[in-house]
Amino acid sequence: MPDPRKNPLLAPGAVIGILGGGQLGRMTALAAARLGYYVHVYCPDPLAPANQVSNFSTTASYDDLAQLTKFARSTDVVTFEFENIPITALSTVSEITPVLPNCRALEIAQDRVVEKDFLSSLGIATTPYWSVRNVDELEGALKSLNGSGVLKSARLGYDGRNQTRVDSGDQASVSWRAMGSEKGILEEWVTFEQEISVIVARSDDGMTEIYDPVQNCHRCHILETTIAPAPIEHSVAETACGIACEIAQALDLVGLLSVEMFLTSDSDLLVNEIAPRPHNSGHWTIDACATSQFEQLVRAICGIPLGSTARHSDAEMHNLIGDAAENWLQYLAEPGARLHLYGKSQTRPGRKMGHVTRLKPITAGIL
């Protein structure tokens, strides 16, 4: 099996494989092309956004071992652009070509209970939580819950899916059905000042580059706006960056890691989630930084030096959700706005169709 820690330097002309064909894969492919790399996308959807801008594509399911093997043999290194890829698919590919970040990082991020246990093992603060596998366990957890909480599916849920608000006196069976999964996690509700996230890039020699922490604002559980940099104290920013680096090192990560955190009124940081891939909260880096998060991923997995994360502008990134992308002409006419459309053929409520980043002169430096 190839050792991802001994991944050789890949020169332009090498083929980067991407498992997943969404917008994160699309923007990674565009960054790879700018540096002279070829991209091969593996995705079940022939109309996926990443396929539109890639050199090669394989349309097949993630459990098609024969196609996965053929795909792996056509690449020099493979990465992934979303978490819900079966580990068996990564294992099949990793027997032939390096997969970066490593399978362990993905396994941890795929399961909220495993993720929280991993963070706790590092001594990193999270919200109080309980693993629940059935109604009886949820009933016991609700008795331990101090006030309100949120019940989430342990796997697959995102953007508010498979989540429900609960209180300590609620009927467990009703909450369990509302969550709608076979395994869950009950988290104590935390009142926080803001949600921030930090993205760190890490190379196979352990070198890191960190982007400024940003503030994330949600609507209906979907990220709506990211503000860069986050309006936080310098000491808080340093602590947040230190946490992100510690997690990346513990995962032996090569690639990108996004760490979402809650900042409490006492200036404490609680880690909410991690994602070993490019992240929605890092889209602003395309237009406001010397090196985007997508280019950093390409650099890290190809073994070339990481780029500078310095920002040349402050920025606000707004997701274009549902029919908001229909205002594309308005955004193009707006001075200082940078429009990114994902090429999705169908518009649906809650679907991310693109984003627009508005640049502003730098007014403060938090790092």
Secondary structure, 3 states (H helix, E strand, C coil): CCCHHHCCCCCCCCEEEEECCCHHHHHHHHHHHHCCCEEEEEECCCCCHHHHHCCEEEECCCCCHHHHHHHHHCCCEEEECCCCCCHHHHHHHHCCCCECCCHHHHHHHHCHHHHHHHHHHCCCCECCEEEECCHHHHHHHHHHCCCEEEEEECCCCCCCCCEEEEECCCCHHHHHHHHCCCCEEEEECCCCCEEEEEEEEECCCCCEEECCCEEEEEECCEEEEEEECCCCCHHHHHHHHHHHHHHHHHCCCCEEEEEEEEECCCCCEEEEEEECCCCHHHCCHHHHECCCHHHHHHHHHHCCCCCCCCECCEEEEEEEEHHHHHHHHHHHCCCCEEEEECCCCCCCCCCEEEEEEEEECCCCCCC
